Amino acid sequence: MSNFLEQIKAGEVLVADGATGTNLQQRGLERGASAETWVLERPQEIVRLHRDFLDAGADLLLTATFGATAICLEAAGGPALAGRAAEINRQAVALARQAAAEAGRPGTLVAGSIGPTGQLLKPFGPLEEGAAEEAFAVQARALVEAGADLLVVETQFDLSEARAALRAARHLRAAGIPLVCSFSYDRGTRTMMGVRPSQVAAELGELADVLGINCGRSLDDNFKALGELRAATSRPLWFKPNAGLPEVDAEGRSSYGVTPEEMGTRVPAWLHAGALVVGGCCGTSPEHLGAIARAVKV
């Protein structure tokens, strides 16, 4: 059993990191551009963001690979970028390890982030489930071979796609790599496909070691989803809500209204509801993460 599972099964609360995309956008990533391109083109910016989260109190870093399946990469940069999928995933793990070493914390847990493909599976969209599973398998294998401690199938909304990702990694789980499966409930306590937390627990609970919630809507909505998930499963829970809903200005720039202080005040309720890994998603800056970490580690 990995150190990650040992810690949370012993009841230890771990602090995960904050947002990748929205923070990189504030640091110069063009809106709509793939954050994964910076893994290759501006690796020191990825390291700097990881370092900032570590300095804020993170115990666990997610790799900058949310959109690093070949399917996502082809949509972002064509076949040439898609052909570098394995390289990008391996490099992203190395950058997280570099940040941890530079911070004097070489034992920091590194989680391989696996997001949706960006396409709907048939019959709702063009993507065959087998093609999705194959792309997820390439990504998962590269992340683990590069040294990721666990895999996080995150921001999911469709049971079929999440199942494909978890199946792709099942042999890695059998080899001792923990799997987290986290859904995004952007319709309150339902996903865009109408999936409820109780359905995730019932249909995917045996495929993942940890179930969770990330992104979604308001802090209150995310918390309601957390309560529903806790009532439906005995699995350890992962909770990374976004810092409220984005407000978009006239130039298309997003900002998030929840302050670090407000986010920090919510943490005791998250822990009381059963979350054992807490952090933040979209809009969660290192300052927000610092408030979360201080609330955990009082």
N, C-alpha and C positions, 0 to 999 in steps of 0.2 A: 504494500500500500504506500502511496506517495506521501511525502511530508505534508502536502496540502490536505489530503483526506484525514491524515492522522490529527492534524491541528483542528480542523473544524469538527471532526467527530468527537474530539475531546472537549468541545464547547468553546474553543478559542475563536474570538471574532477577528477576522482579517479585514484590513482596509485595502480595497482595490483602488485603482486610479480613477481619473476623471475623463473628460472628453478628449478624443484625438482630433477629429475633423474640425470642430468649431474653434479649438485653440490654435490649430495650424492655420486656419483662415485668418485669425487675428494676427498671426505672425507672417502673413504674406502669401499663403496658399490661395490661388485664385478660386473664387466661388464656383462650384460645379466641377472643379478639377479633382482628380483622384489623389487622395493623400498618399497612396502607395507609390506614386511617382517620386515623392520626396525620399522614400527609402533608398532609391537609387541616386537621385539627383542632389538632394540636400540632406544627407544622412545626419549631419551634426545637428540639424534642427529637430530631428526625431529624438536624438540622444538628449538634447537640451530639454525637450518636453518631458521625457522620462525622468530626467534628473530633477526637474521642478516638482514632479509628483512625488518622487522619493523624498525630497527635502520637505515636502508638505506632510509626509507621514504615511505614504502608501507602503503596504507590505507586499503588494502584487502588482505587476505591470502587464497590461495587455499589449500584444504586438500591434504594430500599425499595418494590419493585414485584413481589416474588415472586408475590403473589396478585392481580395487577392486571389480569388479563383480565376482561372483562365477566362471564364465566361464574363466576369465583371471587367477584367483587364482588357479584353478585346473591345468591349463597349466603350471603354475609356480611352484606349490608345491604339486599337487595331491589332492585327495578328502579331505584329512584332512585339508588342508589350505582353500579349497573352502568352507568347512563347517563353517569356521570362518569369512565369508564375512561380515555379519552384525556387528560382534564384531570389525573387523578391521575398518570399516567405522565409527562406533561410537567412537572408540578410537582415530581415526585421528582428528575428530572434537574436542575432548577433548584436544588433544595436541596443536591444533591451539589456542584454548581458553586459555590454560595454558601459551603459549608463549605471548599472548596479555596481560594477567594479569601480568606476570613477567616484561613486558616492560612498565607497567603502562598505558596500553591502552586497558582496558577491553571492550570498545565499538567497537573495530576493527571488520570490516565485515569479516565473515568466509564463503567462498564459497565451496560447496561440488563439488569436481572434479569428473566427470564421463567421462572416455575415452572409446574408442571402445573396443569391446570384444576380438579383436585379430583374429577373424575368419570372413570369408566372408559369407554373407547371400546367401541363395539359390536364383537363380540358379547358382551363381558364386562360391559358396562354400557349406559347409555342414550344416550351421546353419539355423534352422528354425526361421523366424521372431518372432514367438510367444515365442520361448525359449529365444531369446535375450531380448524381452520386459519384460519377467518375471524376468530375471536376473537384468535388469536395475531397475525394480520396487523395488526389495529387497534392492538394493544399495541406491536408492533415498530415500526410506522410512527410512532406518537406519540413513542416513546423516541428514535428517530433524528432526527426533525424537531426535537426539543428539544435535540439536541446530544450524544447518547450517542456515545462513541467506538467501542464494540463492543457486541454483544449476547451474553448468556450464557443459554442454554437449560439450566436447571439442575435438579438433584434429580429427574431423570427416572428412570422405571422401566419404561416401556413403549416398545418400538421404534416402534409406530405413532403414539403421541402425540408423541414426540420428532421423528419424521419430519414430522408435520403442522406443528410449530413451525418446523422448519428450512425446510420448503417455503414457509411463510408469509413468511419473511425472505429468500428466495433472491434476489429482485430487489435487496434492500438489500446483500447480499453482493456481487452483481455490480457495485454502485455503489461498492464499496470498504469496506463495513462488515464487519469480521471477525465470524465466528460461532464461539462456543464451545459445545460440547455436553457437559454433565457429567451423569453418572448416579450414582444413589445405590444402593449394594449393601448392602441391609439384611439379606441372608441370607448374610453372609460375602462371597463373591465372586459372588453372584447377586443380582439385584433381586427384589422381591416378585413379579414376573411370570416369574422364572426366567432373566432375561437375563444373560449373562456379558459381561465386558469384550471378549472376542474377537469376540462378535457385534456389539457396538456398533461396533467398529473396521471390521468387514467390511461392515456394512449402512449405516452413517452417515458413514463416514470421508470420502467424497467430498462430503458436504453441509456439513461443518463444517471450519473452519480449524484448530481446536484441539479436542482431546478431553480429557475429564477425569472426575474423581471428586469428589463432595462428599457430606457427611453420612455415612450408613451406620451401621456398628457401631463396634467398637473401633478404636483406632489400628493395631493389628496387622492386623485384617481389612482395613481400608482400604489398608494398605500392600501386602498380598497382591494386592488388586485392582489397585493401581497397577502392580505387577510384571507381571501378566497383560496389562494394557493396553499397557504398553511393548513387550512381546513381540509384540503383534499389530498395531502401527501405527508409522509413522514420523512421524506428526503431532506437533507440540508438545503437551506435557501440562500440564494444569491440575489442581491438587490442593488441596482444601479439606476435610480431614477434620474431623469433630466432635471435641469434647474428651472422647472416651469415650462410654459409654452413660449415659443419664440415670438418676438415682435419684430416685424420686418419694416424697415424704413423705405423711403421713396427710392433709394438707390439699390434696394434689394438686400441690404445688410441686415442680419438677424442679431437680436440681442435678447438676453434672458433676464427676467425681472427678479427672480429669487436671489436674495443676497446670500453671501457665505454664512452670515450669522443666522439667518432664517433656516438655511439648510442644516446647519449644525444643531439647531434646537429640535429638529425632527428625529434625530438619530436615536435617542432613547426609545421612542415609540417603535422604530424599525426593529431594534434589538428585542424589545418586549414581544413583538409580533413573530419573532423567530428567525430573523435574518442573521446569518453567520458570516457572510461576506457582504460588505457595504462599500459603496463608492458612488460615483455619479456618471451620468451620460451627457448628452448634448448640453452645452452651456456651462458645464462644471469645470471651472478654472482651477488652477493650483490653490487659489485662495479658498474656494469652496471646499476643495478636498482637505485642506488644512483644518477647516472648521469641523468637517466630518471626523477626521482623525483625532482631533482633540476631544471630541465628544465620546469617541470609542475608548480612548486611552486615559480617561480621567482616573 
